Amino acid sequence: MNISQSIKAKSKELGFLDCAIIPAGFLEEESGHFHSWLDAGMNGEMGYMSRNIEKRLNPQLLVENAKTVIVVLLNYFPKATQNDDSAPVLSKYAYGIDYHFVMKDKLKELLRFIRKEITPCNGRPFVDSAPVLERAWARRGGLGWVGKNSNLISVLYGSFFFIGELILDVELPYDNPKPVADHCGTCTRCIDACPTKAIANNRVIDARKCISYQTIELKGELDKNLKGQFENRVFGCDICQDVCPWNLKSEPNNTSEFTPVPKLLELTHNEWHNMDRPLFNQLFKNSAVKRTGFKGLKRNLEFVERE
C-alpha cells in the first residue's frame, strides 16, 4: 500500500466518507467571489467573515510552510428524524454531539497516524471554526461540485456531510483530481423550495435571509419581514438539502456520537414550546445548539409559534 492509499485507508477506518490529498496554495478563483459576497453585505452580522480574509484564501498564513491539504467528508445523515410532524424542526446536523468536537478528534487521530506511520510533520486540523474555505478545498480535491444552494454535492453521497481539513507542512503524493462536473443541470428545486428566497442566485446565499443564519448566527431580534416563512424551523434549516434529488443517495451515518438523545426525537409540539432550561441542558449538553443557547432557542420558538 502506498502513502496515499495508506492515509485514505486510515481515513475510512476513522469513519470518513471520502478523502483527498492536494497541494496547498492560494485560492485565486474563489477570491473574487468571496470579496463580491462581502461587498454586497450578504454576510449580515457575521463580521468574522470579513476578518482574516487573506488567511481564508491562503492556508500558508494559517500553518507555517503549509504544503498539503487533506480534505475529508463525514456523513451526518440520521437514521431517524423527529416523530411529531407538528413539532418545531431541528436541523439534522445538530441531532448528536457537536460535530466540531467529533471531527476534530478524528482529524487529530489521522494526524497522529501520519506522524507515526508516514512522516514527521507539523499540522493543524480545521473544522468550520477557523478561516478556511472548506467547500473550495473539497471542490478542488474532486470531492464534489458546489450546487445551486451553495452546498458541496457529491455524486456518491449527496450533501449531508461535514467537511474538515488537515493542513500539513510536508509534501505528500498528491491526487490529481478532475473537477467534478456540475450535475445540477436545469433543476431549481432548492431555489424554488427556499421559503425566504435566500438563494440570491446560483450558488450565492444571502445569509441575511437564510433561516440558518437567522436562527443560529443572528444575536438580536429575528427579521420581522421573514415572519411566517420559517416553516417551523428553530435551529438551522435543511429545506434546500431535503429537496435535492442527489440526497436520495444519502444513507444513515455510522458515527455513534451523532446518535441523538432518544428524548430529542420524541419531543412533541407542546414539549418544545414549554421547554425549560433543565430540559434544554439535558438535551443539548454537548450539542451545536449550545451556539444559540437557551435564550436564543426560546426566541426562535416564540417566533415560529406565532407564524
Secondary structure as UniProt FT lines:
FT   HELIX           3..13
FT   TURN            14..15
FT   STRAND          18..23
FT   HELIX           28..39
FT   TURN            40..45
FT   HELIX           47..50
FT   HELIX           53..57
FT   HELIX           59..61
FT   TURN            64..65
FT   STRAND          68..75
FT   TURN            85..86
FT   STRAND          89..90
FT   HELIX           92..94
FT   HELIX           99..113
FT   HELIX           114..118
FT   STRAND          123..126
FT   HELIX           134..140
FT   TURN            141..142
FT   STRAND          145..146
FT   TURN            148..149
FT   STRAND          152..154
FT   TURN            155..157
FT   STRAND          161..168
FT   TURN            185..186
FT   HELIX           189..193
FT   TURN            195..196
FT   STRAND          199..201
FT   TURN            202..203
FT   STRAND          204..205
FT   HELIX           207..209
FT   HELIX           211..212
FT   HELIX           213..217
FT   HELIX           224..226
FT   TURN            227..228
FT   TURN            231..232
FT   STRAND          233..235
FT   HELIX           239..242
FT   HELIX           245..249
FT   HELIX           256..258
FT   HELIX           262..266
FT   HELIX           269..273
FT   HELIX           277..283
FT   TURN            285..286
FT   HELIX           288..291
FT   HELIX           293..305
//
